[in-house]
Amino acid sequence: MPLARLLRHGSLILAVTASVLVAAPAAQARTAHCGMRIKHDFTLHRNLRNCRGDGLVVVADNVTVNLRGHTIDGRRRRSSVGVRVTGVQGVTVRRGRIKQFGMGMLLVGTTHARILRNRISGSFDEGIFTDEPSSHLFIAHNRINTSGIRSGALWADGIDARGDAVRVVSNAVWHNHDDGIDVNGTDLSVFGN
């Protein structure tokens, strides 16, 4: 094989090898653990069991958290949250099973978030809670049950959505200690639940 042709093939092999080496670290999965702070798009690849505090904490804008049907469960401690989202915007949390936390999901000062296709059960208080400064939220296709049943918590709703421009659509909510769905704010849509 002529030297020029060999050099071309060698350069191609070197270029392919270099691109694989550069791509490898980005493709590696981060090891998930209870209390993990999520700063980038994240996919959960295993269950998180018996979390002493929070399950996951989202701390960056425009992050998608795909739980891929995995379970995050806690120890029914009132101060714990399955997925905590505070002071960020554009977050999506989807397809998880969240059990036995103080609250299944808590959104504080959060805007333009989407909570989709999660199963939340056995919360000490609310299944999903959003505060008044939160707005433009889409809560859809979730299944939420038994919030406050074991604890007897007085105000344990399945979904307690406060804030403006909140859409609560096509959720199944049953057997909670207080309201199934409680919303408070302006420009609200609640239908198909």
Salt bridges, closest charged atoms under 4 A:
ASP54 OD2 - ARG84 NE 2.62
ASP73 OD2 - ARG49 NH1 3.28
ASP125 OD2 - ARG78 NE 2.87
GLU132 OE2 - ARG162 NH1 3.74
ASP160 OD2 - ARG162 NH2 3.19
ASP187 OD2 - ARG167 NH2 3.48
